[in-house]
Amino acid sequence: MDARHLPARHGALWLLGGFALFRRHPPLMTALTFGYLLTVIVVNLIPKIGPFVLPLLLPALTVMLANGCRAVEQGKPFSSEIIGDGLMAQRVGLARLGGLHLLGSSLLVIGASFLGDPVNLNDGISPEELIALSADMAILLVLASPLLMAFWFAPLLTAWDGIGAAKSLFFSFVASWRNWKAFATYGVVLIFVAAIVPGVILIIAGQISGSLLTILNTALRMLLIFVLAPTMVASIYLSYRDVFAAAPAAPSDTDG
């Protein structure tokens, strides 16, 4: 599987393209995103087994998201056939990916358990605790990065390209590594848009008026939920299409 080596600016283009895709059909993109989030929340809340079942389902849920994004891009209405494209044909590979995701997530949780004790933010935080917390977060990010890189493209490589679970993880990791500059740009732009800009706006609003701060806080939350979340969902699909040249066309109504 040949992965393209893209310049850093493509990380920003994925988010811009994701926003453009969201603007094509906001109701469908919002429904797709919230359907995914609701499924994740409900499954995770299942007593005892929820946190173990969720990693098993995430590869299939990721494919369904991408199928929906592709349908919006191609101007096709949502249907069970389009949303479920690739799931049955590659159910064994996706199931194996889910098992590997559960294994990787479990190892990550075990690794995180060796970090420092949780900090109670309600009691305030000292400079020493802040430094320790920042160090733990940096270590956790380093530990999680290989898992994220391996699974970023893997579900779509399996569902759309018919690549086995182990090979899809390998190709996804290599593709992510080759395009680390684009992913770094993606992360920086995302942090800037989702955290820095809203934070600056709220700080300025707080200096002007408490009422203005409350209004803008609510408005920004709505923007992050109803605009940024679907944009991020679309950007994952676009990153796959960009790195691996072109995603396969969705099946036509006459395909059987």
N, C-alpha and C positions, 0 to 999 in steps of 0.2 A: 504494500500500500504506500503510495508516494504522497508524502505530506509536503505542501509548499512551505518555503521559508519566507515569511512576510516581514516587511519593515515594521518598526514600532508603532507608526501612526495607525495601523490597522486595528489596534486595540481600541482606539477612540472611534474608529469607523464602525466597529461592531455595535457599539452603544448608539451611535447616531443612526445606523441602519435599523437597529431595534426600535428606536423611537419612530422612525419612518414607517416601519411595519405596523407598529401600534396604531399610528394615525390612519392607516388604511381601513381598519375596522376596529375601533376601540371597544365596542361591546363584545365582539367575539374574543379579542385578545384578553380582555378583562375576565370574561367567563372562563376561558382556558386557564388563566393564571390562578383564579380563585378556586376553580375546581381542583387543581393540583394542591394548592395550599390546604384546602378543606380536607382532602383525602389524607394528606400528611398528618394533619392535626388529629383527625379522628382515629387513624390507625395507631398513632403514637400514644393515644389515651386509652387504648385497650389494656385492661389490667394485666400485668405480668408479662404478656407476650408482645405487646405493642412495639416497644423499642427494638425487639429482635425481628419482628415481621417487617418493619418499615425498610431497613436496608435491603431486604430481599425484593421489595417491590419497587425501589427507586429506579433501577434501570428501565423497567417497563413504563413507569410513569414519565421518565425523561423522554422516551421514544414517543409517547402519546403527546407530550408537549411539542416536540419537534414536528410531528405529523400535523398538528394543528397550526403551527406557524407556517409550515409549507403550504397548507391549504389556503391560509389567508394571503400569502404571497402570490399564489397562483389564482386567486379569486374563486376558489371552490368552496361551497358550503360545507359545514361540518357534517359528517355522517359517521356511523360506527365503523364502516369499512375504512374510511380515510384515517380516522383517529387511531384505529387499531392496526394500521398497515405494518406488517413485519412482526407483529407480536406472536401470532400463531406459528408462522413459518420458522421463526427463530426462537421459539419458546425455550428450547433446551439451553441454547447459548445464553439467553437472558437470565434464565434461572441460575445458571452457573455464575454469571456475573453478580447476581444478587447474593449468592453464597460467598463469593470472594469479597463483596462489599461489606457483608456482615463480619467476615473475618478481619478485614482491614479496620473497620470501625471499632471492633472490640479491642484490637491491639492499640489503637489510638487512645481509647478510653483508659486502658491499662497504663499506657505511657503517661497520660495526663494525671493519673492518680499519684504519680511520684513527684508531682510538682508541689509547690508550697501550699499551705493551708488556705482555704478560701478567706477572702477579706470581707468583713461586714461593712458595707458602704454606709449603712444607716448610722453607724457610730462614728463616721468620719474616717479619714484615711491620712496617715502621716506620710511625710516625704519618703521615709524608708520603705513603708508598705507600698507606696506608689511605684517606687523603683523595682521592688520585688515582683509586684503584679505585672509591670511592663515586661520584665525579663521572662516571667512565666508565659505571658501571652506570645512573646517572640519565639520561645521554645516550642510552644504548642503550634504556632504557625509553621515552623520548620518541620515539625513532625507530620502535620496534616498535608503539607504541600505535595509530597509524592503520591498520596492517596487521591488528592484532588486532580493532579495531573493525569494519573492513570485512568480515572473514571470520567474525565471531562468529555472525551469523544467516544469512549468505549461502547456505550449503549447503542449509539447510532451506527458505529462501525459493525456491530453485530447484527442489528435489525435491518439495516439498509444495504450493507455490503456483504453480509453472510460470513463475517470473520468470527472465528471461535473466540471464546471468552478470554483465554490467556493471551492470544495474539492481539486481540483488540486492546487489552490493557497495555501491552507492550507498545503498539503503534500509537496509542493515545499519549503515553508518557513521552515517547520520542518526539511526537509532533508538538507537544506542549513545551518540551525542552528546547526544540529548535526555534520555537516562537516565543521564547521567554520575554523578549523585549516588548512584543505586542501584548502579552498578558500583563506585564508590569505596567504598561500604559493603560490598559483596561482597568487595572486595580486602582491606579492613581486617579484616573478620571472619575471612577465610581465613588471613591472616597471624597473627592472634591465636590461632586454633585450631591451626594447623599448626606454628607456630614459637614464639610467645611462651609459651603455656601449657606445651607440652612442655619448653621450655628452662628455665622456672622450676622445674618439677617435677624435672628432672634436676639442677639446681643444688642444690636442697634435699636430694635423695637423696644426692648426692655428699658433702654435709656430714655426713650421718648414717652412711652405710656404703658401701664400695666394692661389696659384693655387691648391695646394694639398687639401686645405680646401674646395675649390669649388667642386673639383672632388669627394672627399669623401662625402660631403654633399649630392650631387646628388645621388651617389651610395647608401648611407644609406637610403635615402628617397625611392628609388626604392625597396630596400630590405624590408622595413617596409610595403610598399603598396602591393608588389607582393608575399611576402613570409609570413610575420607575420600576415597579415590580414586573408589569408586563413587558417593559422595555428590556429588562434583564433576561427574561425568559426568551424573548425573540433574539437577543444578542448571542445566546448559547447556540441556537440553531444557525445563525449567520456565521459564527466563528467556525463551525464544522464545515459549512458550505465554502467558506473562504479558504480554509486550510487544505481541504481535500478537493479543491477545484470546483466541483458541482455536485450537489445532492441529487440522487436519482429522482426522476419525475414521479409524481404520485400516480397511482393506478387510475385508469379511466373507468367510466361507468360500465364499459363493455368487457373489462378484464374479468376473467372468471377463474 
